[in-house]
Amino acid sequence: MSALEENYDLSYTQSFIEREFGNAAIAAVLENQIVEAKPRKITTITPPTKAALHVDPLTVNSNNPAPQTVAPALANSAHVQLIESSSSGSVTDSVCTAYEQQQQQELLQKTSSSDELLSKSAEQAILRNLLAAESFSSNSPEPIITQTKPGNSSTNGQSTPGTKKEESNKVSSMFGALVQTTNSLMSSSRKTNSQADQKCEPYKFNYTDFNDVDHRLKLYFYQTKFDENEQFKWLARGRIYNDNTKTLCGGIVVMSTCKCYLMEAFGPENEDVAKWLRLLVSVTADRLECIQLLPWKLGLAFTLRDWGNFQLLLQDILRTDSLLLYFANNSLPSLCELKYQPTALLMKRINNAVNDEQLKMCALLNACTVTCGQAKRNLSTCTLLTTDTHLCISSSKFDWLSTSDADAEMEICMKQLMSNLVEVEQIDANTFLINYLDETQDLSEIWQCTFETQENADSCLNAIAQSWEKLFGVSLLNTT
């Protein structure tokens, strides 16, 4: 066994090459080791001991050769292992021979698959790194001469620490090249996955036919949530207020033939559903006791027995009407009661927020940015309320939707007189700017309101325009 075999277990290299290049690699190694092998000679010079220096004139024969031992570099050429070849000087030559044979076979097969092309590229990168590492570290001299210490004849045929160090550097370089190539390929794979996440196709939600579910969501629920024979009945997406945690988040509600699922959206949409949706609660269908309309058709309130309440805010009056119509044509669980009138408590809280003025519009905003001079305030999901004399923006707190909290009230954080409104500018289909000017204090203020849908934005804009035109007698909106 050579010094390289003795000190380093190359079984990993063998298994790696056998896995990557198959039987062709083994055949090439056999050819290199048996046919072309020319073992390097390791000459061992034994220094004379004191006993050897004592010459007996009666027994000395001047024709006897000096004591010398020669050990072959390859102990057993018939033993098939992917070790350093004495003729070629490296494992890489054997690998190259196998690789060339494999390339010829692949050219005949005319493989055009992208996965196979990637595999070839990876193999070539590994071979290039192996060759570079081999050429860098394979400058050892052909004959290796070692000296054995006196009285230690068992070291004959073994390399010195210097030789072992050279072989260690060679193996380290080879495996270092493999590690470098592997890291490069893994980094490329992570980058590809990241790019795939960024290019996620938007999920499709149907607010007319609520049984029309995106195929990725269907696959996710059938594989991870649904039991055998369980089917979709409807799915709706919106903002969800959880009475138990007093928090508002994006999410979806799924009703199947067996259960009701409440899912929270904790991140941006991703091709992998588990990376942006997680389960908040699932209950059997018979535990859905009541579905009730919210004021101004902001959405629906759901009551689950032994769990509590949550509100699904659909952010568009038309979406709420559409879901109610779907319930009328598709039966709910037998124990579930559908209430078309909002609770008096919630209606009272809204009226208190506008000082009992007649409310003209109450709609949800996805966002609102208020600018006054150099000051700016950003609000996430909030509520726009309008009367004939005032416009109000509520805070992002929605605990007023909870009937279990008796002391909760709608909190108004921004308020302006309708008479201070001087202009409405539409930025895009879902966003418009409301410009105010308080001439008594010479202060200007701008509200940038962003809605979920164009229909909801248009409804609010028309309600504001009607109230403004009552005051000034001219049209607020330029329809030309």
N, C-alpha and C positions, 0 to 999 in steps of 0.2 A: 504493500500500500504506500502511495506517495505521501510526502509531507502534507500536501494540500488536502488529501483525503483524510489523513490522520487527525488534522487539527480543525477541519471545518466539515460540518455536515451539509453536503450539497444535495440532500434529498429534496429540499425545497426547490432548488434550481431544476433538478430532474423532473419533479412533478409539474413545475410551471411550464417547462418546454414540452413535456409530453402532452400536457393539456392544450397548449396553444398550437403545436405543430403535429401532434399525433405520431403515428408509427414511422412517418418519414424521417423524423428527427432521430429515432432509435437506429434506423437503418444507416443513416449517415454517420452516426457516431461509431457503429460497428465497423463501417468501412474505414474510417479514419484511424481507429485504434488497431485493427488487425492487419489491413492491407498496407497502409502508408506509415504505420508507426515505426519510428526509429528512436529507441529509448536513449535518453541522455545518460551518460555514465557519471556516476558519483564516485569519485576516487577518495578513499579514506587513507590518510597518511598517519601511521601510528608512531609517535615519538618513541625513541628507545628508552627502556627502563634501565635501572641499575643492573638488574640481572642480565639484561641483554648486552650491557657494556662489558661484562666479564667474559673474556674469551678463553675457552679451553683449547689449547693448541692441539690436543689429541683428537678432538671431535669436530674441529672447524673444517667445513668443506667450502672452499672459495667459490665453487660453482653453484651453490644454493642461491636462489633469488631472494631479494629482500622481501620481508613480510609485507603483503599488500592485499587488501580486500576490495572487491568491486561489487556494488549493489545496484541492480537495475532500478530505473525510475518507476517503471510500472511493474508491480508485483505480480499481477495476474491479468494478462491481456484478454483472457476469455471471459473475465468477470465484467458483465455489461453494466456500466454506470456512466452517467454523464459527468465525467471528471475531466481534468485538464489533459488534453491530447498532447503526447510528446512530440508528434510530428508537426502539428499545426500550431501548437503553443497555446490554445485556448478552447474554451467551450464554444465561443462565438463562431468559429469556423464550422463546427459541426452544425450549429444552428443555421448558419447561412446556407449550407448545403441542403438541409431539410427545407428551408424556406424557399429556395430556388425550385426544388422539386414541387413543392406545394403550389407555387405561383404558376408553373406550367400546367398543372392540373386545373387550376382555377380559370386560366385563360381558355382552356378547352371547354369548360362548363359555361363560360360567358355569363357570369353572375352579374346582375344589374341591381340587386336589392341595395337600398341605402344602408341598411344595417350591416350587410356584408362589406360594403365599401368602408364604413366606419371601422369595422374590425380589422381590415387590411391596413388602414392608416395607423391604427393603434399598434399593430404588429411591427410595421416599418419604423415607427417612432422608437419602440423598445429596442429593435435591432440596431438602429443608429446610435442610441445611447450606449448599448453594450459594446459596439465597435469602438466608440470614442473612449470609453473607460478602459477597454483592453489595450488600445494603442498607447494610452497614457501610462499604463503600469506594467507593460510586458517588455521591459528592456533588460531583463536579467541575462547574464552570460550563459552560454551553452553548457560548458562543463562546470559542475559545482564541486569544489574541493573542500573537504572538511577535515578537521583534526580532532582526533579522539583523545580524551584525557587519559593519562596513565591509570591503569587498573580498572578501567570502565569499558570493557569490550562490548557491552550490550548496546552501545550507541553507534556501532558500525552500521552504515547504510542510512543514517538519519541526517537531516539537514540541521544547520546551526541556527541559533536564534535570529541571525541576520537574514537568513533565507526565509525563515518563517515570517519575519516581518514583511519581506517583499511580497510573499504570497498573501499575507493578511491584507496588505494594501490593495492587491489586485482584486481579491474577493470583495473588499469593502467598496472599491470603485464600481465593480459590476452590480452589486446590490444597491449601491447608491443611485446608479443610473436607473435601475428598475423602480426604485421609490420615487425618483424625480418624475419619471414618465407617468406613473400611477397617479401622483398628485396632480399633474397637469391635466390628465384625462378626467379626474374627479372634479377639478375646478371648472373645466369646460362643461361637464354635465350639470353642475349646480347653476352655472350661468344660463344654460339652455332652459332649465326648469324655471328659473326666475323670469326669463323672457316669456315663457309660456303662460306664467301667472299674470303677467302684465297684459297679455293679449287675450284675456278672457272675453269671450263673446257674451254680451249682456243677456241676462236671463229674461225670458218672456213671461209676462203675467197678463192674463186676459181678464178684463174687468166687465165683460159681458157674459161670456161663458166661463164660469169659475171652475168648471171641470176640465178645462183645457190647460194642462200642466206641462211645464217645460220638461223635456225628456230627461235632463240631468237630475232634476228633483224626483221625477218618477223612479228612476233607477236607484237613487239613494234611499228612498223610502222603502221600495220593494226589497232591497238588499239588507237594510239595517234596522228598519222599524216595523214594517208590516208583518203580521203573522200570515200563515197559509190561508188563502182565499180572501184576504183583506184587500179592499179596493178603495180608490179615491172617490169621494163624493164632491168635495169642493176645496179650493185653496184660495186664500186672499192675503195680499201683502199690504202692510201699512206701518204706522207707528203704534207701539203697544205700551200702554201704561199698566204697570203691575201694582195692584192695590197692596199686596203683601210687602213689597220692597220699596214702594213709593218712587219708582224709577220709570223713566221713559226711554224706549229704545226702538230701533227698527226691528222688524221681524215678520213672520208669517203665521197664519192660523190654518191648520189642515184638519179637515173632517173626513174621516174614512167611514167605512161601513161598520167599524168596530170601536174606534177611539177618536178622541179629539187631541190634537198635538199643538202645543204652543212652542214656537221656535224663535230664538233670539238671533239677530244678525250682529255678530261681534266684530266684523271686519268687512272690507270691500269684497265684492263678488269675486268668486274664484271657481275655476273649472271643477275643483274638488269641493263638493258641498260642505264637507266636514271642516273646511278651512274658513268658512264664513258664517255657518249656521250651527247652533247648538240647541239642544232640547232644554226647555225650561220646565215643562210638565206635560205629561200625557195621562189622560183619564179615559175610562170607558165611556162610551156614548151615553149610557143611561145616567151618568153623573152631570151631564149638561142640563141644568135646570131651567135657565132663562136666557134669552137674548133680547135686549131692550135698546131702542133707538136713543141716541144722544141728542142734546139740543142742537138745533140748526144742522141736523144731519151730519155732524162732525164724524160720526162713526157709530159703532155698536158696542154695548156693554154686555159681557158674558159672565154668567154665574156658574161656577163649578162646585158641586156639593163636596164638602169636606176639604176644600182647598181655598176658595175665595173668589174674588172678582178680578177681571182684567178688561181693559177697554181697547178696542181696535179702532184707531183713528185712520180713516181712509183718505183724508186730506182733499176730498172733492165730493160735493153734494151728489153729483151724477153717479159716482162709484157706489155711494151708499144706497141710492135708489136702485141701482142695478143689482146689488147683492140682496136687497129686500125682495125684489122681483124674482130673483133666482130661488130664494127660500119658498116663495109662494108656489113655484112650479116644481120644486124638489123638496120632498118632505123632510123635516127635521126629525130627530129622535122623538119617540112617542111621548116621553116625559118632559120634553122641552117646551117652554111657553115663549111665544114670540110677541113682544109688546111694541106697538108702533108709536106709542106716546112716551116722550122722555119724562123722567121723574120731576115732580114739582120743585124738589130741593135744588136740582141743578139749574133749572130755569130761574129760580130766585137768586142764585149766586151770580148769574150773568147780569140780571137786572140791577143788582146791587152795584156791580162794577161800573155801570153807566148811569148811576144815580136815577134809576127808574125811567130814563128817557126811552122813547120808542126805538128799539133796535132795528136798524135797516140791514145790517149784514154782520155775520160772525163767521170768520173763516180762519183756517190754519195756514200759517206761513212756514215754509221750510227754513227761512232765515230772514232776518231784518237787520240792516245796518243803519244806525242813526248818527248823522254828522251835524254838529253844531259848532261852527267856528273851527277851532283846532281840535276840539274834543270829538271822539268817535266811540260808539258803543256797538258791539256786535251781539246779537241774540240768535240763538239756534231756534228750534221749533217753538213757535209762540202763536198768539191769537190776535187777529185784527178785528176790532169792533168799530162799527160806524153808526152814528145817528145823524139826524138832520143838522146838528150843531157841533158835534165833536167827532174826532177820530182818536182811537185809543189802541195801544199795543200792550198786551199782557206780558208778564214775565214767562220764563220757560218752566215754571213750576205748574204741574198739572194735578196737584193733590185735590183741587176743587172738583175733579171728576169723581172722586171717591165718596160714595154715600156712607161709607162706614166711618168717615172722619167728620164728625158733626161740626167742628169749628173751622173747617177749611173754607177759604174764600178765594175768588179769583183776584190776583194781584196785578194792578195796572202800574206799569213802569214808564210809559210815555203817553202824553195826551196833548192834543192840539185842537184849536178852534177851526171849524170848517171855514170861517171867514178869513183865516190866515193862509189858506191854501191858494197859491197863485198859479201853479202849473203842475201838470202830470206828464211825465215823459216816459215813454215805453222803451226799455232797453232791448228786450227780446220778448219772445212769446210768453214767457213765464215771469218776467221781471219788469217792474216799472218804478220810477222815482217820483216821489211826492215832494214838491218844494213848498215850503212855508216861509212867510215873511210877517213878523210881528212889527208893525210900523210904530207902535207906541214905545217899544223898547229897542227898535232898530236891530232886531235879531233875526237871522235866517236859520232854517233847519231843513235837513233833507232826510227823508226816509226811503231807503232802498228795500223794497219788498219783493221777496222771491216766493213763488207759489209752486206747488207740485205739478199742476197742469195748467195749460193755457185756458181751459174752460173756467177753472176756478178764478184765475186772474181776471178774466173778462167779466165775470159776474160781480166781483168786488169793485172793479173799475166803473162799471155801469151804475152800481148802487151809489158810489161816491159822486159820480157825475150828476145824478138826479138830485141829490141833496144840494150840491153846489149851485146848480142851475135855478133851484128855488130861491136861493139868496140873491143871485146876481142877474138872473133873467137871460143869460147868454149861455151858449154851449161851452162846456169845459173841454170836450174832446174835439179835435179837428178830424172830421170824417172824410175830408177830401183827399 
